[in-house]
């Protein structure tokens, strides 16, 4: 596959001229609300790379992970469901609309063939399993969230792409019609249909596909439908934006929360396990579902640690949590009424 094509494209001059008028864009790059170093003070990329070479037990499953085969093309239209595909990819059917978030179905979270491969059992779902999609949401342009091969195979099924500023340039470069792409800044809303509104909200992270760091915007989303209020989180370290989002748009029926690929050496750009419940509380979420785990090895923790700690901390804090197997339907009308099995315990 053409690596240059996969890299995408820098924002054009018209985009950059507009970006330069924005408060969260400085010196050609988007900025976090809080100062956000990539690494903890005293750490370096060299140290981080050397650390990644250390042998850690259980960073990948010893056997194939479980999954459920759900026929997404023939769901009863009245069902309000969410189906998780591992890592941060998931499908939502709610109030008659179909939404797909950060799909990565190529088997890799990297442009290099054979690298950062999906765990066995975690890569059943492919573009051909997807129904027609009303709205494709992309939180940011990192390889584990925006996959060239996947989105190109989905192109004819997608009504609109919704993403942060600058990310749409990649889609245009890849041949998508500009009229299908909606790019917005944080705190901007789009009325999608009667009773449907999506708002882009801040995250504390970064963007870039190789050398183009922070030239496009990373984001989370608030999805308001006729019957539901959902927070769809992107990658994010802890920050005051969670409380602000909760105040402006909460309470939420469900928050989909990044949980995994963290490291104490980069605590500002990914949520640490002991921060997760606090974020959920600040969002005023009644229930939450941890994602960003159980598909790719992108950090040095045990593969099951994120979901194990999320479940334990939720139980300790009386916080309802949703814990589906890959492909299992989550009934959005019955959140909190389901007892979830700790499926990962059988695969340590």
KEMARSE-807419 format. One line per 4 residues: number of its first residue (from 0); their letters; for each residue x, y, z of C-alpha. Coordinates in nm, 4 decimals. Example, Ala and Ser with C-alpha at 12.3 -4.5 7.8 and 13.67 -1.06 7.14 Angstrom:
// residues 2
0) AS) 1.2300/-0.4500/0.7800; 1.3670/-0.1060/0.7140
This chain:
// residues 348
0) XXXX) 0.0000/0.0000/0.0000; 0.1234/0.3501/-0.0855; 0.2723/0.4916/0.2363; 0.2751/0.8474/0.1030
4) XXXX) -0.0973/0.8280/0.0311; -0.1679/0.6914/0.3792; 0.0096/0.9869/0.5379; -0.2675/1.2169/0.4231
8) XXXX) -0.2105/1.5826/0.3503; -0.1228/1.9017/0.5340; -0.4091/2.1547/0.5581; -0.4302/2.3826/0.2564
12) XXXX) -0.3714/2.7580/0.2712; -0.7411/2.8400/0.2960; -0.7760/2.6184/0.6009; -0.4599/2.7529/0.7639
16) XXXX) -0.5726/3.1103/0.7093; -0.8942/3.0339/0.8970; -0.7158/2.8360/1.1698; -0.4883/3.1330/1.2382
20) XXXX) -0.7903/3.3327/1.3601; -0.8738/3.0772/1.6310; -0.7747/3.0989/1.9987; -0.6631/2.7334/2.0129
24) XXXX) -0.4223/2.7653/1.7160; -0.0784/2.9191/1.7546; 0.2324/2.9210/1.5357; 0.0815/2.6799/1.2874
28) XXXX) -0.0381/2.4237/1.5418; -0.3480/2.3472/1.7464; -0.3072/2.3801/2.1231; -0.4471/2.2005/2.4256
32) XXXX) -0.6353/2.4005/2.6884; -0.3650/2.3126/2.9433; 0.0081/2.2930/2.8794; 0.0534/1.9322/2.7704
36) XXXX) 0.4036/1.7862/2.7385; 0.4165/1.4589/2.5479; 0.6263/1.3044/2.8262; 0.6705/1.3458/3.1985
40) XXXX) 0.9388/1.5924/3.2996; 1.2790/1.4207/3.2947; 1.1700/1.1581/3.0423; 1.2791/1.1489/2.6782
44) XXXX) 1.1753/0.9733/2.3589; 1.4982/0.7724/2.3766; 1.4097/0.6474/2.7249; 1.0553/0.5725/2.6142
48) XXXX) 1.1766/0.3720/2.3138; 1.4239/0.1756/2.5261; 1.1500/0.1068/2.7799; 0.9270/-0.0270/2.5035
52) XXXX) 1.1894/-0.2940/2.4321; 1.1705/-0.4319/2.7862; 0.9947/-0.7649/2.8222; 0.6639/-0.7251/3.0063
56) XXXX) 0.4365/-1.0195/3.0788; 0.0876/-1.0427/2.9261; 0.1028/-0.7403/2.6958; -0.0800/-0.9607/2.4428
60) XXXX) -0.3398/-1.2327/2.5035; -0.2160/-1.5927/2.5064; -0.5204/-1.7117/2.3096; -0.7813/-1.5670/2.0756
64) XXXX) -1.0147/-1.3174/2.2399; -1.3898/-1.3818/2.2342; -1.6252/-1.1998/2.0025; -1.9934/-1.2052/1.9151
68) XXXX) -2.1130/-1.1981/1.5552; -2.3871/-0.9358/1.5253; -2.5618/-0.8791/1.1922; -2.5348/-0.5018/1.1777
72) XXXX) -2.7103/-0.4823/0.8421; -3.0312/-0.6368/0.9754; -3.0788/-0.4761/1.3136; -3.4432/-0.3983/1.3911
76) XXXX) -3.4698/-0.0254/1.3135; -3.6358/0.0493/1.6473; -3.3382/-0.0859/1.8454; -3.1039/0.1614/2.0125
80) XXXX) -2.7730/-0.0220/2.0381; -2.3977/0.0224/2.0546; -2.1553/-0.2422/1.9254; -1.7861/-0.2232/2.0150
84) XXXX) -1.5223/-0.3637/1.7779; -1.2200/-0.3461/2.0083; -0.9896/-0.0511/2.0799; -1.1820/0.2717/2.0005
88) XXXX) -1.3961/0.1516/1.7097; -1.7702/0.1184/1.7632; -2.1079/0.1442/1.5908; -2.4188/0.3157/1.7258
92) XXXX) -2.7742/0.2813/1.6022; -2.9899/0.5309/1.7866; -3.3290/0.6821/1.7062; -3.3029/0.5611/1.3476
96) XXXX) -2.9532/0.6928/1.2702; -2.6371/0.4874/1.2198; -2.3044/0.6236/1.3440; -1.9557/0.4740/1.3179
100) XXXX) -1.6677/0.6000/1.5333; -1.2926/0.5659/1.4617; -1.3117/0.2420/1.2599; -0.9826/0.0513/1.2240
104) XXXX) -1.0546/-0.2749/1.0428; -0.7309/-0.3346/0.8491; -0.5659/-0.5522/1.1136; -0.2943/-0.2979/1.1931
108) XXXX) -0.2663/0.0282/1.3869; 0.0332/0.1339/1.1800; 0.1146/0.2157/0.8162; 0.3854/-0.0526/0.8140
112) XXXX) 0.2519/-0.3957/0.7128; 0.2850/-0.6534/0.9874; 0.3415/-0.4022/1.2667; 0.1093/-0.3286/1.5618
116) XXXX) -0.1135/-0.6168/1.4622; -0.4584/-0.6710/1.6091; -0.4864/-0.9407/1.8744; -0.6253/-1.2718/1.7552
120) XXXX) -1.0036/-1.2672/1.7818; -1.0179/-0.8870/1.8035; -1.0301/-0.8258/1.4294; -1.3385/-1.0104/1.3082
124) XXXX) -1.5294/-0.7033/1.1919; -1.4434/-0.5572/0.8510; -1.5844/-0.2796/0.6293; -1.8048/-0.5327/0.4499
128) XXXX) -1.9870/-0.6032/0.7769; -2.0950/-0.2410/0.8110; -2.4371/-0.1173/0.7000; -2.4805/0.2205/0.5351
132) XXXX) -2.3544/0.4812/0.7805; -2.5217/0.8177/0.8276; -2.2305/0.9762/1.0150; -1.8672/0.8688/1.0387
136) XXXX) -1.6973/1.0317/1.3390; -1.3174/1.0614/1.3532; -1.1721/1.1831/1.6829; -0.8207/1.2495/1.5490
140) XXXX) -0.5799/1.1367/1.2825; -0.3546/0.8928/1.4709; -0.3160/0.5579/1.2958; -0.5166/0.3682/1.5571
144) XXXX) -0.8170/0.5965/1.4985; -0.7990/0.6985/1.1317; -0.7131/0.4031/0.9104; -0.6695/0.4757/0.5404
148) XXXX) -0.7596/0.1286/0.4134; -1.0712/0.1106/0.6288; -1.2167/0.4498/0.5429; -1.1481/0.4024/0.1728
152) XXXX) -1.3413/0.0765/0.1752; -1.6255/0.2499/0.3601; -1.6384/0.5546/0.1326; -1.9504/0.4572/-0.0625
156) XXXX) -2.1402/0.3643/0.2557; -2.0898/0.6935/0.4422; -2.3247/0.9907/0.4301; -2.1155/1.2496/0.6178
160) XXXX) -1.7771/1.2567/0.7898; -1.7585/1.4667/1.1074; -1.4133/1.5499/1.2405; -1.1952/1.8165/1.3941
164) XXXX) -1.0473/2.0995/1.1918; -0.7781/1.9874/0.9500; -0.8642/1.6178/0.9530; -1.0951/1.6694/0.6574
168) XXXX) -0.7914/1.7532/0.4441; -0.6880/1.3874/0.4601; -1.0289/1.2786/0.3319; -1.0213/1.5295/0.0463
172) XXXX) -0.6730/1.4091/-0.0507; -0.8065/1.0538/-0.0502; -1.0791/1.1464/-0.2976; -1.3769/1.2104/-0.0720
176) XXXX) -1.6207/1.4756/-0.1897; -1.5746/1.7976/0.0122; -1.9516/1.8179/0.0522; -1.9461/1.4961/0.2589
180) XXXX) -1.6956/1.6363/0.5111; -1.7873/1.8506/0.8122; -1.4926/1.9947/1.0085; -1.5488/2.1893/1.3289
184) XXXX) -1.3639/2.3407/1.6226; -1.4242/2.2603/1.9884; -1.7596/2.3863/2.1224; -1.9107/2.4044/1.7729
188) XXXX) -2.2325/2.2141/1.7023; -2.3957/2.0600/1.3966; -2.7683/1.9944/1.3704; -2.7728/1.6615/1.1881
192) XXXX) -3.1477/1.6001/1.1699; -3.4582/1.6740/1.3715; -3.3628/1.6198/1.7355; -3.0035/1.5242/1.6476
196) XXXX) -2.7152/1.7511/1.7379; -2.3465/1.6752/1.7660; -2.1016/1.9049/1.9401; -1.7248/1.8781/1.9193
200) XXXX) -1.5722/1.9080/2.2643; -1.2127/1.9317/2.3901; -0.9720/1.6490/2.4584; -0.6188/1.6680/2.5992
204) XXXX) -0.4090/1.4896/2.3417; -0.2321/1.5616/2.0110; -0.2496/1.4691/1.6426; -0.0217/1.3714/1.3573
208) XXXX) 0.0471/1.0851/1.1190; 0.4292/1.1093/1.1105; 0.5956/1.4491/1.0898; 0.2829/1.6657/1.0899
212) XXXX) 0.2207/1.6978/1.4631; -0.0803/1.9048/1.5783; -0.1728/2.0504/1.2399; -0.5201/1.8981/1.2769
216) XXXX) -0.7507/1.9056/1.5789; -0.8145/1.6183/1.8212; -1.1599/1.6075/1.9740; -1.4339/1.4325/2.1672
220) XXXX) -1.8044/1.4479/2.0823; -2.1370/1.5064/2.2528; -2.4207/1.3336/2.0678; -2.7720/1.4510/2.1565
224) XXXX) -3.0540/1.2531/2.0000; -3.4311/1.2630/2.0521; -3.4010/1.0102/2.3378; -3.0330/0.9910/2.4380
228) XXXX) -2.7437/1.2083/2.5510; -2.4057/1.0439/2.4862; -2.0454/1.1496/2.5445; -1.8124/0.9938/2.2881
232) XXXX) -1.4646/1.0496/2.4218; -1.1482/1.0665/2.2163; -0.7997/0.9976/2.3458; -0.7362/1.2332/2.6371
236) XXXX) -0.5364/1.2882/2.9487; -0.7106/1.4302/3.2528; -0.7930/1.8011/3.2432; -1.0519/2.0574/3.3442
240) XXXX) -1.2380/2.0055/3.0169; -1.4252/1.7049/3.1588; -1.5946/1.9162/3.4257; -1.6705/2.1894/3.1725
244) XXXX) -1.8277/1.9406/2.9311; -2.0322/1.7956/3.2169; -2.1566/2.1393/3.3191; -2.2468/2.2426/2.9635
248) XXXX) -2.3949/1.9201/2.8284; -2.4445/1.6654/3.1074; -2.5820/1.4557/3.2526; -2.5048/1.1776/3.0046
252) XXXX) -2.6807/0.8446/2.9677; -2.3488/0.6891/2.8659; -1.9902/0.8099/2.8363; -1.7552/0.6155/2.6105
256) XXXX) -1.4177/0.6664/2.7773; -1.0595/0.6122/2.6696; -0.9055/0.3502/2.8969; -0.5779/0.1922/2.7913
260) XXXX) -0.2391/0.2499/2.6269; -0.1452/0.4718/2.9201; 0.1923/0.4986/3.0901; 0.3127/0.6961/3.3911
264) XXXX) 0.5798/0.8372/3.1597; 0.3111/1.0099/2.9468; 0.0405/1.0995/3.2003; -0.0832/1.4145/3.0243
268) XXXX) -0.2027/1.2601/2.6965; -0.3736/0.9402/2.8165; -0.5950/0.8862/3.1190; -0.4390/0.6852/3.4017
272) XXXX) -0.6533/0.4164/3.5694; -0.6969/0.6077/3.8953; -0.8230/0.9144/3.7055; -1.0959/0.7451/3.5038
276) XXXX) -1.3798/0.7387/3.7578; -1.3152/1.1039/3.8436; -1.3553/1.1957/3.4776; -1.6815/1.0014/3.4571
280) XXXX) -1.8122/1.1794/3.7675; -1.7104/1.5214/3.6343; -1.8913/1.4477/3.3093; -2.2040/1.3635/3.5123
284) XXXX) -2.2319/1.0320/3.3297; -2.4803/0.7814/3.4666; -2.2931/0.4931/3.3046; -1.9681/0.4526/3.1138
288) XXXX) -1.8004/0.2116/2.8754; -1.4200/0.1851/2.8694; -1.2572/0.1556/2.5254; -0.9050/0.1897/2.3769
292) XXXX) -0.8080/-0.1574/2.4980; -0.8100/-0.5266/2.3994; -0.7045/-0.4956/2.0354; -0.3578/-0.3403/1.9942
296) XXXX) -0.0427/-0.3298/2.2064; 0.0523/0.0385/2.2210; 0.1901/0.0521/2.5744; 0.3660/-0.1665/2.8296
300) XXXX) 0.0786/-0.2659/3.0559; -0.0853/-0.6086/3.0554; -0.3487/-0.6200/2.7823; -0.6310/-0.6813/3.0329
304) XXXX) -0.5177/-0.4280/3.2940; -0.7202/-0.1283/3.1649; -1.0563/-0.3043/3.1694; -0.9769/-0.4953/3.4899
308) XXXX) -0.8918/-0.1744/3.6772; -1.1858/0.0126/3.5239; -1.4232/-0.2581/3.6478; -1.2658/-0.2687/3.9946
312) XXXX) -1.2611/0.1096/4.0372; -1.6198/0.1368/3.9140; -1.7312/-0.1248/4.1661; -1.5401/0.0451/4.4490
316) XXXX) -1.7091/0.3765/4.3656; -2.0608/0.2432/4.2939; -2.0290/0.3695/3.9372; -2.2332/0.1767/3.6774
320) XXXX) -2.0147/0.0406/3.3978; -2.0787/-0.1319/3.0639; -1.8403/-0.4147/2.9665; -1.9354/-0.5879/2.6406
324) XXXX) -1.7386/-0.8487/2.4514; -1.6303/-0.7377/2.1040; -1.9368/-0.7481/1.8788; -2.1883/-0.7814/2.1625
328) XXXX) -2.4914/-0.5534/2.1461; -2.5252/-0.2931/2.4202; -2.8913/-0.1991/2.4600; -2.8921/0.1775/2.5101
332) XXXX) -3.2455/0.1552/2.6481; -3.1373/-0.0834/2.9259; -2.8153/0.0752/3.0517; -2.7648/-0.0090/3.4164
336) XXXX) -3.0027/-0.3046/3.4017; -2.7441/-0.5533/3.2742; -2.4936/-0.7540/3.4774; -2.1780/-0.7783/3.2682
340) XXXX) -1.9476/-1.0768/3.2805; -1.5763/-1.0114/3.3404; -1.4973/-1.1869/3.0139; -1.1258/-1.0981/3.0117
344) XXXX) -1.0552/-1.3083/3.3208; -1.0763/-1.6259/3.1128; -0.8003/-1.5055/2.8774; -0.5210/-1.3960/3.1127
